[in-house]
């Protein structure tokens, strides 16, 4: 698709392109009605021939907007431009967690962000939704140090949840959407064992992915490695990981235990909810005298 910069689509004037990836392109735009800046995410050329694309875009928007939480990216509406569906969302300024991890995080910074990510994920799960693609590039850190979960293109209804799913949100079984390289929708290096095996998923698959994200935030490395998708899958299913405390000394024992519990291969022994993870993180903050504190980079 040629650049849309300078064009007016519906009541949005496109100001600049923000990013371009395999799944879509994102533009900064001005909402001419409400006089605010927003982001427009268009489906990529490679997806246009996909059957049911409009429904997939609607599903993504519904999944993201169901939570209405400060740690989840806000969705405003969906639209269509010459057969190309798009999502209108809040404009986020800052960087992704993937970019932030390139700089070593202090323990205080880690806890400040980890609590927010867990809180946002808890809100998503409370609506009966599994994100299925929790990873650093899908977590945005604003200039105000607010974590935002983004990109619900892989979201599905949880098999097991305490709250009934939003009746307006259609089911999105994994078998309906496939990733060309791995055969299963999602990102292999952040998948849970049950996700790799193609089993039915519940909210605990996101908690395993969250454990990988936490591990990476603390050490700069991923717990499961491999040069191919099959090698990574084998590591996730069968291999142990280097304890986080060996890669980063001085961590509170309770934090190392929390990360390792999140990475249990059997989901029955894993953390059972994002609320549980959040509570443990806040307990660690309290014990370190950091509860309610501000990151040194947030002055």
C-alpha positions as CSV (number, residue, x, y, z in Angstrom):
1,X,0.0,0.0,0.0
2,X,1.3,3.4,-0.9
3,X,1.8,5.8,1.9
4,X,-1.4,7.5,3.1
5,X,0.4,10.5,4.7
6,X,-1.4,13.7,3.8
7,X,-4.7,11.9,2.9
8,X,-8.0,12.4,4.7
9,X,-9.9,9.1,5.4
10,X,-13.3,9.6,6.9
11,X,-12.7,12.3,9.4
12,X,-9.1,11.4,10.0
13,X,-6.2,13.3,8.4
14,X,-3.1,11.1,8.1
15,X,-0.1,12.9,9.5
16,X,2.8,10.4,9.4
17,X,3.6,6.7,9.3
18,X,4.6,5.3,12.7
19,X,5.4,1.7,11.9
20,X,5.2,-1.0,9.3
21,X,5.2,-4.8,9.9
22,X,4.1,-8.1,8.5
23,X,0.6,-7.7,10.0
24,X,-0.1,-4.1,9.3
25,X,1.0,-0.5,9.1
26,X,0.3,2.2,11.7
27,X,-0.2,5.9,11.1
28,X,-0.5,8.9,13.3
29,X,-3.6,10.9,12.4
30,X,-5.7,13.9,13.5
31,X,-9.4,13.3,14.4
32,X,-11.0,16.3,12.7
33,X,-14.2,15.9,14.7
34,X,-12.8,15.6,18.2
35,X,-9.6,17.5,17.5
36,X,-7.3,14.9,19.0
37,X,-4.4,12.8,17.6
38,X,-5.0,9.1,17.2
39,X,-3.3,6.1,15.6
40,X,-4.8,4.2,12.7
41,X,-3.8,0.6,12.2
42,X,-4.4,-0.8,8.7
43,X,-4.2,-4.5,7.7
44,X,-1.1,-5.3,5.6
45,X,-1.2,-6.3,1.9
46,X,-0.4,-9.9,2.8
47,X,-3.6,-10.2,4.9
48,X,-6.1,-8.7,2.4
49,X,-6.8,-12.0,0.6
50,X,-7.5,-13.7,4.0
51,X,-11.1,-14.8,4.2
52,X,-13.0,-13.1,7.0
53,X,-10.5,-10.3,7.5
54,X,-13.1,-7.8,8.3
55,X,-14.4,-10.1,11.1
56,X,-10.9,-10.7,12.4
57,X,-10.3,-6.9,12.6
58,X,-13.6,-6.5,14.4
59,X,-12.7,-9.3,16.8
60,X,-9.4,-7.7,17.5
61,X,-11.0,-4.3,18.2
62,X,-13.7,-6.0,20.5
63,X,-11.1,-7.9,22.4
64,X,-8.9,-4.8,23.0
65,X,-11.8,-2.5,23.9
66,X,-13.6,-5.0,26.2
67,X,-11.3,-4.3,29.2
68,X,-11.4,-0.4,29.3
69,X,-8.3,-0.3,31.5
70,X,-5.5,2.2,31.8
71,X,-2.9,-0.6,31.1
72,X,-4.7,-1.7,27.9
73,X,-4.5,0.3,24.7
74,X,-7.8,2.1,24.1
75,X,-9.7,1.3,20.9
76,X,-12.1,4.0,19.5
77,X,-13.6,2.5,16.4
78,X,-13.1,0.5,13.3
79,X,-13.4,1.6,9.6
80,X,-12.7,0.6,6.0
81,X,-10.8,2.4,3.3
82,X,-11.2,1.0,-0.2
83,X,-11.5,-2.5,1.1
84,X,-8.8,-2.2,3.6
85,X,-10.1,-2.4,7.2
86,X,-8.5,-0.3,9.9
87,X,-8.7,0.2,13.7
88,X,-8.6,3.6,15.3
89,X,-6.9,3.6,18.7
90,X,-5.2,5.9,21.2
91,X,-1.9,7.4,20.1
92,X,0.9,6.1,22.3
93,X,4.1,8.0,22.6
94,X,7.1,6.3,24.1
95,X,8.7,2.9,23.3
96,X,7.9,-0.8,23.4
97,X,9.1,-2.9,26.2
98,X,11.3,-4.7,23.6
99,X,13.2,-1.4,23.1
100,X,13.3,-0.7,26.8
101,X,14.8,-4.1,27.7
102,X,17.9,-3.2,25.6
103,X,18.7,-0.9,28.6
104,X,19.1,-2.7,31.9
105,X,16.1,-2.2,34.2
106,X,16.6,-1.5,37.8
107,X,14.7,-3.7,40.2
108,X,12.4,-0.7,41.0
109,X,11.7,-0.1,37.3
110,X,11.0,-3.7,36.8
111,X,8.5,-3.9,39.6
112,X,6.8,-0.6,38.6
113,X,6.2,-1.9,35.1
114,X,5.5,-5.6,36.0
115,X,2.7,-4.6,38.4
116,X,1.0,-2.5,35.6
117,X,1.4,-5.3,33.0
118,X,-0.1,-7.8,35.4
119,X,-2.9,-5.4,36.3
120,X,-3.8,-4.9,32.6
121,X,-3.6,-8.6,31.9
122,X,-5.9,-9.3,34.8
123,X,-8.5,-6.9,33.4
124,X,-8.2,-8.7,30.0
125,X,-8.7,-12.1,31.6
126,X,-11.6,-10.8,33.7
127,X,-13.5,-10.3,30.4
128,X,-12.9,-14.0,29.4
129,X,-10.1,-13.1,26.9
130,X,-6.8,-14.8,26.3
131,X,-4.3,-12.5,24.6
132,X,-2.2,-15.4,23.2
133,X,0.7,-13.1,22.2
134,X,2.1,-11.5,25.3
135,X,5.6,-10.4,24.5
136,X,7.8,-7.3,24.9
137,X,6.9,-5.9,21.5
138,X,3.2,-6.0,22.4
139,X,3.7,-4.0,25.6
140,X,4.1,-0.3,25.2
141,X,5.7,2.1,27.7
142,X,4.5,5.6,27.4
143,X,6.6,8.7,28.2
144,X,4.7,8.8,31.5
145,X,6.0,5.3,32.3
146,X,2.6,3.8,31.9
147,X,2.5,0.2,30.5
148,X,-0.1,-0.6,27.9
149,X,-0.9,-4.0,26.5
150,X,-1.4,-3.7,22.7
151,X,-2.2,-5.9,19.6
152,X,-5.1,-8.2,20.3
153,X,-4.9,-9.8,16.8
154,X,-4.3,-13.3,18.3
155,X,-6.9,-13.0,21.1
156,X,-9.3,-15.8,21.8
157,X,-12.0,-16.7,24.4
158,X,-10.7,-18.4,27.5
159,X,-11.6,-22.1,27.9
160,X,-11.8,-21.5,31.7
161,X,-12.6,-18.2,33.3
162,X,-14.5,-17.0,36.3
163,X,-16.4,-14.3,34.4
164,X,-18.7,-14.9,31.5
165,X,-17.2,-13.7,28.2
166,X,-18.5,-10.5,26.7
167,X,-21.6,-11.7,24.7
168,X,-20.6,-9.3,21.9
169,X,-17.2,-10.9,21.5
170,X,-17.2,-13.8,19.0
171,X,-15.2,-16.9,19.7
172,X,-11.9,-17.2,18.0
173,X,-10.6,-20.8,18.2
174,X,-6.9,-21.3,17.5
175,X,-7.7,-23.7,14.6
176,X,-9.3,-20.9,12.6
177,X,-6.2,-18.8,12.4
178,X,-2.8,-20.1,11.5
179,X,0.7,-18.8,11.4
180,X,2.4,-19.7,8.1
181,X,5.8,-20.5,9.7
182,X,4.7,-22.3,12.9
183,X,1.2,-23.5,12.1
184,X,-0.1,-22.1,15.3
185,X,-1.1,-18.4,15.9
186,X,1.3,-16.6,18.1
187,X,5.1,-16.0,18.6
188,X,7.0,-19.3,19.2
189,X,9.6,-18.0,21.7
190,X,6.8,-16.7,24.0
191,X,4.4,-19.7,23.8
192,X,3.4,-21.9,26.6
193,X,3.8,-25.7,26.4
194,X,0.1,-26.2,25.9
195,X,0.1,-23.5,23.1
196,X,3.0,-25.3,21.4
197,X,1.1,-28.6,21.6
198,X,-2.0,-27.0,20.0
199,X,-4.2,-27.7,23.0
200,X,-7.1,-25.6,24.1
201,X,-6.0,-22.6,26.0
202,X,-7.0,-20.7,29.1
203,X,-5.7,-17.6,30.8
204,X,-2.7,-19.5,32.2
205,X,-1.1,-19.6,28.8
206,X,-0.7,-15.8,29.0
207,X,0.9,-16.2,32.5
208,X,3.6,-18.5,31.1
209,X,4.3,-15.9,28.4
210,X,4.3,-13.2,31.1
211,X,6.9,-15.3,33.0
212,X,9.1,-15.3,29.9
213,X,8.7,-11.5,29.6
214,X,9.6,-11.0,33.3
215,X,12.7,-13.3,32.8
216,X,13.8,-11.2,29.9
217,X,13.2,-7.9,31.7
218,X,15.4,-9.1,34.6
219,X,18.2,-10.8,32.6
220,X,18.1,-9.5,29.1
221,X,17.8,-13.1,27.9
222,X,15.0,-15.6,27.2
223,X,14.7,-18.8,29.2
224,X,14.1,-21.0,26.2
225,X,16.3,-20.7,23.1
226,X,16.7,-22.4,19.7
227,X,17.8,-21.6,16.2
228,X,14.5,-22.9,14.7
229,X,10.9,-22.9,15.8
230,X,11.1,-26.7,16.4
231,X,14.2,-26.3,18.6
232,X,12.4,-23.6,20.6
233,X,9.3,-25.7,20.9
234,X,11.5,-28.6,22.2
235,X,13.1,-26.3,24.8
236,X,9.7,-25.1,26.0
237,X,8.3,-28.6,26.2
238,X,11.3,-30.5,27.6
239,X,14.2,-28.4,28.7
240,X,14.8,-26.6,32.0
241,X,16.0,-23.0,32.1
242,X,18.8,-21.3,33.9
243,X,17.4,-20.0,37.2
244,X,16.9,-16.2,37.0
245,X,18.9,-15.7,40.2
246,X,22.0,-17.2,38.5
247,X,21.8,-14.6,35.7
248,X,21.0,-11.7,38.0
249,X,22.4,-11.8,41.5
250,X,20.8,-9.9,44.3
251,X,17.2,-10.6,43.4
252,X,14.8,-11.1,46.2
253,X,14.2,-14.9,46.6
254,X,10.4,-14.3,46.4
255,X,10.8,-12.6,43.0
256,X,12.9,-15.4,41.6
257,X,10.4,-17.9,42.9
258,X,7.5,-16.0,41.3
259,X,9.2,-16.0,37.9
260,X,10.0,-19.7,38.1
261,X,6.4,-20.5,39.2
262,X,5.1,-18.6,36.1
263,X,7.3,-20.8,34.0
264,X,6.0,-24.1,35.2
265,X,5.4,-26.4,32.2
266,X,2.3,-27.9,33.8
267,X,-0.2,-25.2,34.1
268,X,-1.8,-26.8,37.2
269,X,1.4,-25.8,39.1
270,X,1.8,-22.4,37.4
271,X,0.5,-19.1,38.7
272,X,-3.3,-19.4,38.3
273,X,-4.2,-15.7,37.7
274,X,-2.7,-12.4,36.8
275,X,-4.2,-11.1,40.0
276,X,-2.1,-13.6,41.9
277,X,1.0,-12.4,40.1
278,X,0.2,-8.7,40.8
279,X,-0.4,-9.4,44.5
280,X,3.0,-11.1,44.8
281,X,4.7,-8.3,43.0
282,X,3.1,-5.7,45.2
283,X,4.1,-7.7,48.3
284,X,7.7,-7.7,47.0
285,X,7.4,-3.9,46.5
286,X,6.2,-3.5,50.1
287,X,8.9,-5.7,51.5
288,X,11.5,-3.6,49.7
289,X,10.0,-0.3,50.8
290,X,9.0,0.5,47.2
291,X,5.2,0.4,47.4
292,X,3.8,3.6,46.0
293,X,7.3,4.7,45.0
294,X,8.4,6.2,41.7
295,X,11.0,4.9,39.3
296,X,14.2,7.1,39.4
297,X,13.6,7.7,35.7
298,X,10.1,9.2,36.3
299,X,11.0,12.4,38.0
